[in-house]
Amino acid sequence: MKLLFITNSRIGDAVLSTGLLAHLIRSHPGLRVTVACGPVAAPLFQGVPGLETLHAMRKQPRAGHWRTLWAATVGTRWDLLVDLRGSPLPWLLRARRRLIPRADRSALDHRVRQIGSALGPAGFANPPPPVLWIRPEDEAAADAILGPDTGRPLLVLAPTANWAGKVWPAERFVRVAQDLTGPNGPLPGVRVAVVAAPNERPAAQPVLDALDGPLLIDLIGHLDLLGVQAVLRRASLFVGNDSGLMHMAAAAGAPTLGLFGPSRDAHYAPWGPFCRAVRTDEPYDVLFPPDLDPRTVESSLLDSLPVERVTAAARALLNDVASLRAPSGTR
């Protein structure tokens, strides 16, 4: 069987789509997979089982990227075709079965549920969770950067985002790290890794500078996305802004705390049993009115999210994780 899976350009949305992809792979042993997505997200899919082709769709004038994808796929009769981009392409290709999420999206429906709706009502009610596939070389890259103590506890911070309004102030990330890893914290003396996209290093530099020392691990620009994912699988706790890295951490099974303000946590909170979200006092509608252009925002819109709330949420999450992971009869 052959599957054409058309997913998103942004890393976060692409990660959230992987649960559906994983479900189809499990349900159809031997499935041969073609993935089409944006070039930034494409590396996430390099480890997909049964992957035949990975189309990195670079945006072209007058929808030229869609014409290019059509030309590359029109000669195949697809057994399954998934389109999460809402394009007309599924109706221009031969396919035995097309899986399209329901169109009546509600802002209160989590994106994972919206994607799961492609499987029908059961997929919406109980959607398959996101997952990323790690290769041996990704594990080896993670081992190399973490060094001989690769099994030691690890706090991962992701202090950047794709626009300034979603970025919690750097000094607050530092205080949270110090509170959590201090003598009275739940993670005393653990290593702290800082991760961001290579072009976001200037925004993350104040955190790197403040935490500099033998326990700091700088992951920025030193690993590809799946190498970062292999590190996230080892994380004792992830704390980060609403970003693709946050969704990667959740998909890795790491205890994940996402920080929200001018984005909808009901729609994009990290997904999984070990995931939590905290947000500002101001609701989304106040911080992100209809006339706001994110490109004009030059400073954080998360000022009303205090350090104490984030630290308390992190401690509560770690307690919940310990309880959930405790053997039966020891809780």
HULIN-V805885 format. One record per pair of residues at least 6 apart in sequence whose ideal C-beta (glycine too) atoms are under 7 Angstrom apart, sorted by the first residue. I is the first residue (numbers start at 1). J is the second residue. If there is no record, write none. Layout:
i:I j:J
i:I j:J
This chain:
i:1 j:28
i:1 j:31
i:1 j:32
i:1 j:79
i:1 j:80
i:2 j:32
i:2 j:76
i:2 j:78
i:2 j:79
i:3 j:24
i:3 j:31
i:3 j:33
i:3 j:34
i:3 j:78
i:3 j:79
i:3 j:80
i:4 j:34
i:4 j:73
i:4 j:78
i:4 j:81
i:5 j:21
i:5 j:33
i:5 j:34
i:5 j:35
i:5 j:82
i:6 j:36
i:6 j:82
i:6 j:83
i:6 j:84
i:6 j:85
i:6 j:87
i:6 j:89
i:7 j:14
i:7 j:17
i:7 j:35
i:7 j:37
i:7 j:84
i:8 j:14
i:8 j:17
i:8 j:37
i:8 j:38
i:8 j:41
i:8 j:84
i:8 j:85
i:9 j:37
i:9 j:38
i:9 j:40
i:9 j:41
i:10 j:41
i:10 j:244
i:11 j:40
i:11 j:41
i:11 j:44
i:11 j:244
i:12 j:243
i:12 j:244
i:12 j:247
i:13 j:111
i:14 j:37
i:14 j:41
i:14 j:44
i:15 j:44
i:15 j:130
i:15 j:132
i:15 j:244
i:15 j:247
i:15 j:248
i:15 j:251
i:16 j:111
i:16 j:112
i:16 j:115
i:16 j:130
i:16 j:247
i:16 j:271
i:17 j:84
i:17 j:115
i:18 j:130
i:18 j:131
i:18 j:132
i:18 j:251
i:19 j:112
i:19 j:115
i:19 j:127
i:19 j:128
i:19 j:129
i:19 j:130
i:19 j:131
i:20 j:82
i:20 j:115
i:20 j:116
i:20 j:118
i:20 j:128
i:21 j:48
i:22 j:128
i:22 j:131
i:23 j:128
i:24 j:31
i:24 j:80
i:25 j:31
i:25 j:33
i:25 j:49
i:25 j:50
i:30 j:50
i:31 j:50
i:32 j:50
i:32 j:52
i:33 j:48
i:33 j:50
i:33 j:51
i:33 j:52
i:34 j:52
i:34 j:53
i:35 j:45
i:35 j:48
i:35 j:51
i:35 j:54
i:35 j:55
i:36 j:55
i:36 j:57
i:36 j:69
i:37 j:45
i:37 j:57
i:38 j:57
i:39 j:56
i:39 j:58
i:42 j:54
i:42 j:56
i:43 j:224
i:43 j:225
i:43 j:226
i:44 j:132
i:44 j:225
i:45 j:51
i:45 j:54
i:46 j:54
i:46 j:226
i:47 j:133
i:47 j:134
i:47 j:135
i:47 j:226
i:48 j:133
i:49 j:133
i:55 j:69
i:55 j:72
i:57 j:65
i:57 j:69
i:58 j:65
i:59 j:65
i:60 j:68
i:66 j:87
i:66 j:89
i:69 j:89
i:70 j:89
i:70 j:92
i:73 j:93
i:74 j:93
i:77 j:94
i:78 j:93
i:78 j:94
i:78 j:95
i:79 j:96
i:79 j:97
i:80 j:97
i:80 j:99
i:81 j:90
i:81 j:93
i:81 j:95
i:81 j:98
i:82 j:99
i:82 j:118
i:83 j:89
i:83 j:90
i:83 j:100
i:84 j:101
i:84 j:115
i:90 j:98
i:90 j:100
i:99 j:118
i:100 j:118
i:101 j:114
i:101 j:115
i:101 j:117
i:101 j:118
i:102 j:117
i:105 j:114
i:107 j:264
i:107 j:267
i:108 j:266
i:110 j:266
i:110 j:267
i:110 j:269
i:110 j:271
i:111 j:267
i:111 j:268
i:112 j:127
i:112 j:130
i:112 j:271
i:113 j:124
i:113 j:127
i:115 j:127
i:116 j:123
i:116 j:124
i:116 j:127
i:116 j:128
i:117 j:123
i:117 j:124
i:129 j:271
i:129 j:272
i:130 j:247
i:130 j:250
i:130 j:251
i:130 j:271
i:131 j:251
i:132 j:229
i:132 j:248
i:132 j:251
i:134 j:226
i:134 j:229
i:134 j:230
i:135 j:226
i:138 j:226
i:138 j:227
i:138 j:229
i:138 j:230
i:139 j:230
i:141 j:223
i:141 j:227
i:141 j:230
i:142 j:227
i:142 j:230
i:142 j:231
i:142 j:234
i:143 j:150
i:145 j:217
i:145 j:219
i:145 j:222
i:145 j:223
i:146 j:217
i:146 j:231
i:150 j:234
i:152 j:190
i:152 j:191
i:153 j:187
i:153 j:190
i:153 j:236
i:154 j:190
i:154 j:191
i:154 j:193
i:154 j:234
i:154 j:235
i:154 j:236
i:155 j:177
i:155 j:180
i:155 j:181
i:155 j:187
i:155 j:190
i:155 j:192
i:155 j:236
i:155 j:237
i:156 j:193
i:156 j:195
i:156 j:232
i:156 j:235
i:156 j:238
i:156 j:249
i:157 j:173
i:157 j:177
i:157 j:192
i:157 j:194
i:157 j:207
i:157 j:239
i:157 j:240
i:158 j:195
i:158 j:196
i:158 j:238
i:158 j:240
i:158 j:241
i:158 j:243
i:158 j:245
i:158 j:246
i:159 j:170
i:159 j:173
i:159 j:194
i:159 j:196
i:159 j:204
i:159 j:207
i:159 j:241
i:160 j:167
i:160 j:196
i:160 j:197
i:160 j:200
i:160 j:203
i:160 j:204
i:160 j:241
i:161 j:167
i:161 j:241
i:161 j:242
i:161 j:243
i:162 j:243
i:163 j:294
i:163 j:297
i:164 j:297
i:164 j:298
i:164 j:299
i:164 j:300
i:165 j:262
i:165 j:294
i:165 j:297
i:165 j:300
i:165 j:301
i:166 j:241
i:166 j:242
i:166 j:261
i:166 j:262
i:166 j:263
i:167 j:203
i:167 j:241
i:167 j:300
i:168 j:241
i:168 j:259
i:168 j:300
i:168 j:302
i:168 j:305
i:169 j:300
i:170 j:206
i:170 j:207
i:172 j:307
i:173 j:207
i:174 j:207
i:174 j:210
i:174 j:211
i:175 j:307
i:176 j:239
i:176 j:307
i:176 j:310
i:176 j:311
i:176 j:314
i:177 j:192
i:177 j:211
i:179 j:185
i:179 j:311
i:180 j:186
i:180 j:187
i:180 j:311
i:180 j:314
i:181 j:187
i:181 j:188
i:181 j:189
i:181 j:190
i:181 j:192
i:182 j:188
i:186 j:315
i:186 j:318
i:187 j:236
i:187 j:237
i:190 j:236
i:191 j:215
i:191 j:217
i:192 j:211
i:192 j:215
i:192 j:216
i:193 j:217
i:193 j:219
i:193 j:231
i:194 j:204
i:194 j:207
i:194 j:208
i:194 j:218
i:194 j:219
i:194 j:220
i:195 j:219
i:195 j:220
i:195 j:228
i:195 j:245
i:196 j:203
i:196 j:204
i:196 j:220
i:198 j:220
i:198 j:221
i:201 j:220
i:201 j:221
i:204 j:220
i:208 j:216
i:208 j:218
i:219 j:228
i:219 j:231
i:223 j:231
i:228 j:248
i:229 j:248
i:229 j:252
i:232 j:238
i:232 j:248
i:232 j:249
i:232 j:252
i:232 j:254
i:233 j:252
i:233 j:253
i:233 j:254
i:235 j:249
i:235 j:254
i:237 j:255
i:237 j:314
i:237 j:318
i:238 j:249
i:238 j:254
i:238 j:255
i:238 j:256
i:238 j:257
i:239 j:257
i:239 j:310
i:239 j:314
i:240 j:246
i:240 j:258
i:240 j:259
i:241 j:259
i:242 j:258
i:242 j:259
i:242 j:260
i:242 j:263
i:242 j:268
i:246 j:256
i:246 j:258
i:246 j:270
i:247 j:270
i:249 j:256
i:249 j:270
i:250 j:256
i:250 j:270
i:250 j:271
i:250 j:272
i:250 j:275
i:253 j:272
i:253 j:274
i:255 j:274
i:255 j:317
i:255 j:318
i:255 j:321
i:256 j:270
i:256 j:272
i:256 j:274
i:256 j:275
i:257 j:276
i:257 j:278
i:257 j:313
i:257 j:314
i:257 j:317
i:258 j:269
i:258 j:270
i:258 j:277
i:259 j:278
i:259 j:302
i:259 j:305
i:259 j:310
i:260 j:277
i:260 j:279
i:261 j:279
i:261 j:280
i:261 j:287
i:261 j:301
i:261 j:302
i:261 j:305
i:262 j:284
i:262 j:287
i:262 j:288
i:262 j:301
i:263 j:284
i:264 j:284
i:265 j:277
i:265 j:279
i:269 j:275
i:269 j:277
i:270 j:277
i:273 j:324
i:274 j:321
i:276 j:313
i:276 j:317
i:278 j:305
i:278 j:309
i:278 j:310
i:278 j:313
i:279 j:305
i:280 j:287
i:280 j:302
i:280 j:304
i:280 j:305
i:281 j:304
i:282 j:304
i:287 j:301
i:323 j:331
